[in-house]
């Protein structure tokens, strides 16, 4: 008896994105389902049926999620195919379904397809330099906190951030680029995201009418990007080839990148340590100290000067080492009772 589950990728746009292998695998199944609620496609169940020569049943959330997905009950008795927009393993829902099928000892097959995770290279940015991918939820589904945390982490490493914009296909509700920018601005974290943050807005990548537009957050806020699916990209540190790519492919004006240089975690640490060390040294220099304490303070001042020099040269690891020596000497003064101060 044939049984098992085939996850079959449709691709980014419509039935013409189906690979030949996807078509053959779909036609070999005893029963076919199509899932249309995790993304928006430029096609319909009827058009997919026409190209496959098979009837399709629409799979809903209740069929694929929960403790006992109905589709797996059927897959234990026959060979079931599930057509999925984009690549079939981009959404967590389908990975969970694959894992549960394996736990039940069911045979599984995965037929990959085009995905937003590779299509974003059309912006001119290198795929190798993207960090954690996040979804900005609809307001009724939650705050943007996890998006800002991921963005902060990626920027500290100089990495680009892909922010997928949430949609609820079953209710016809989706988050536009303008709405997404407004949600991030209203989160009031200007140190991470503000009006001047350079962005690339993308809509309907892989469709016949894609739109890619770059600019500052304040400039993209009121642009109509049309129908979903849509996403935002915040660039990290840019190679000169990427900068040219953004100008030519994403229409990102050069002035939008002026002064944009995401700082690494090391840079942020060095700047914070230098600021606190400078404050303590200036306080102690105006206080009477014993001779041995003054000598230690002089050494600390020299290490701080070294740190500032290396920071200006962009040699951040060396700057971190120097300012750490400075902080250590100042801590020694305090622990030995030779000086009083608070960090």
N, C-alpha and C positions, 0 to 999 in steps of 0.2 A: 504493500500500500504506500502510495506517495504521500508524504506529509512534510511540513516545514513552512518557513517564512522567508520570503524574498523581499528585501527592502530595495526599491527601484527608484533611482533619482530621475526626476523630470528635467531638472535644469532650471535656469534662472527665469525664463520667460514663458515659453509655450511648448506645444507638442513638437515643434521643430527642433527643440533642444534635446529631445530624447536620442540617446546613442543607438546605434544599430543593435548593440548587445542588449540594451535596456528593452528595446522592442521585442527581441527574440525571447528574452527571459520572461517578459510579461505574458507573451502569447503561450508560454509553456505552462502557465499556472492553471489550476483548476478553478480558482475564483480570484477576481481582482477587485481591489479597493483603491480609492484615491483619497488622500488626506489634503484638505484645502484650508485648514484653519491656522496653520503656523506661519504661512506666508501668503502673499498675494501674487497670483500668476496672471499672465495675459492670455488666458485660455479658459476652457470650460470642460466639464465632464464629457459633454457631447463631442467636442472636438478631439479629445483624447481617445474616446471610443472609436471615432472614425478612422484615426490613423493606426490604431491597434487592431481594429476589426473584432473587438471584444466588448462586452458590456461591463460597466464599472459600477460599483456601489460606493457611495460616499461614506468615508469613515469619520466619525465624530470623536470628540474628546473622550466620551464615555467608553468608546470601543477600544481605545489605545492606552488609557491611563487607569490608575487605580490598582488595587491588589489583584484583581482577576480580569485582565484585559480580554474582552470577548474575542478579539481577533486571534489570540493565542489558543483559545479553546477550539476554534475552527482549524488552526494550523496543526493541532494534534491529530486531526482526522483527515486532512487533505492539504494540498500544496497551495498556499495563499500568497498572493503578491500584493504589496502595498506601494502605490505610487506616491512620491513625496516631492514637493517643490524644492528647488535648489539641489544641494547635495543631501542625500538621505540621512546623513549623520551629523548635520550641522546643529540641529535642535536637540536639546537634552531629552525631550520626550522619546525620540526614536532610539537613542542610545539605551535608555532605560528599557525600552521594548526589546531591543536586541539582547540585553543582558538577561532579562526575564525568560526569553525564549531558550537561551543557553542553559539557564538554571533548570528548566523543565526537560532538558535533553532533546530539544527540537533542533533539527537541521536548519541552518540559516545561511543566507546568501546576501551579499551587499553589492549593489551595482551603483558605482559612484557617478556623479555628474557635475556640471558647472556650479560654482558657489560664489557668494558674495566675498568669501574669504580670499579668493584669488582674483576676482573681478576688480577689486579695489586697486590693483596695480595699474589700471587704466588712468588713475589720477597722476601717475608719474612717481609715486612713492614706492620704495623697495619693500617687498613683502617680508624680507629678512629682518626688517627693522620695526615691525609691529609688535607691541606688547600685548598685555591682557585685553581680550575683547569683552565688551560689556553691553548689556541692553538697558536703555533708558526706559523705565516703565511708564505706562499711562498714569496720570496723577492719582486715579482711584485705586491703582494697584500698589502704590508705594512711593516713597521719596527717592530723590536722585543720589542718596548718600553713597551707595556702592559704586556708582559711576564716578563720582568725584574722588573716592578713595583709589580706584583703579587708575584714573587719570593722573593723580598725584604721584602714584608709584611709577607709572610708565614714564612720566616726564622726568622724574629723578634719575632714571636710567637712560634718558635721551631717546626713548622709544615712541613711535606713533601709537595713537589710540583710535581704534574703530569702535564707534558707539552706534549700535543698532537701535533703531527707533521702534518701539513696541507697536503692535497692532492686534486688534481683536476682530478677525475676519468674520466670526459668527455674528457679531453685532455691527459690523461695518464701521468700526471705530479705529482710528489710527493716529499716530503721533507724527505731525509734520516737522520739518526741519526748524521752522520758525518757532513752533511750540516747544520743541526740544531745547533750543537755545534759551528761550524765555525761562523754562524750568531751571536750567543750570544757572542762569544769572540770578534768579530769585532765591537760589539756595544761599546766596550771600557768602561765597567763598572766593573773593577777588584775588586771593593769592594763588588760586588754582585756575579759575575761569572768570574772565571779565570781558567787557566790551571790546577790548583790544586783542583778545585771543585770536590768532589766525585759525581759520577753519576751512575745510573742504566739505561742501554738501554734495551728496550723491543721491540720485533718484533713478530707479528703474534700470540699474546696470544690467546689461545683457538683453534688454528689450530693444525694439526698433526705435524708440524715442528716449534714450537715456539723457540725463542732464548732470553735468559736473560743473560746479561753480565754487571758486575759492574767494575768500575775503575775510575781513575781521568779523567777529561775532555780531557787532552792531550793524554791519553792512548786509549780512545774510539774513538778519532777523525778519525782514519784511519782504523777502523774495519768495514768490510762489513757485515751488518746485513741482507742482502738479500732483499726480497720483502716486500712491506708495507702490513698492516699498522704498523707504528712504533711510539714509544713514548719515552720520556726521563723522568726520575724521579730524582729530587734533594732531598736527605734526609734532614730532620730537625734534632732535637735532638733525639737521639736513645736510646731506652731501650736495656738492654743487650741481651734480647731475639731477638730483631730486628737485632742487630749486628751479632748474630750467624746465623740468617736467611739469612742475606745478604751474609755471607761467604759460607753457604752451598747451598743456592738456586740461588744466583745471581753471584756466583764466584767472590765476591768482596774481594780483598786482604785486610788483616787487616791494612797494611801500608797506604792504600788509605784513611782510616779514621783517621789516626794519626794526631792529632792536630785539627780535625774537630769538632767544637762546635759552632753551630749557636748562635749568641747572641740575647737576647730578646730586645724588645724596651726599657725596663727599664734599662738593662745593657748599651745600647748605650747612653741613656740619662745621666746616672750616669757618664760614662766615659767622655762625652762631658762637663758636668758641672764641674767635678773635674779638668779637664784640664784648663778650663777658670778660675776657682777659684784659682788654684795654680799659674797661670800666674799673676793674679791681686795681690795676696798676696805677691809674690816675688817682684813685682814692688813697693808695698807700704812699704815693710820692709826696702827697701833701700832709702826711702824718709822720711824727718822729719815730724812727726805728733804730734799734741797736745795730752796731756795725755789721755783725754777721748776717742780720736780717736784710740790711741794705745791700750787701754783696749778693745774696740770693735773688733779691728783687732786680738787681742789675742784670743778672743772667737771664731771668725771666723776660725782661724787657728786650734783650737781644734776640731771644728765641721768637718773641712776638714780631719783632722787626723782620726776622727771617721769614716767618710765616706770611706776613703781608707782602714781602717781595716775591716769594714763590707763587702766591695767589695771583698777583698782578701778571706774572709770567704764564699763568695757566697751568702751573705744575702743582696740581691739587693734592696728590698723594704726599709729596714732599712738604707742602704747606701744612697738611694734617699732622705729619710727624713733628714738625717744628712747634706748632701751637699746642700739641699734646705735651711736649716737654715743658712749655711755658706753664700750662695749667698744672702740671705735676709739681713744679717748683712752688707755685703759689699755694697749692694745697699743702705742701710740706711746711711752709711758713705758718699756715693756720693750725695744722695738726701739732706742731711743736710749740704752739703758744707764742710765736714771735710776731704775729700780726692777727688782727681781728677784721673779718669781712664776711659778707654773705654772697654766694654766687647768684 
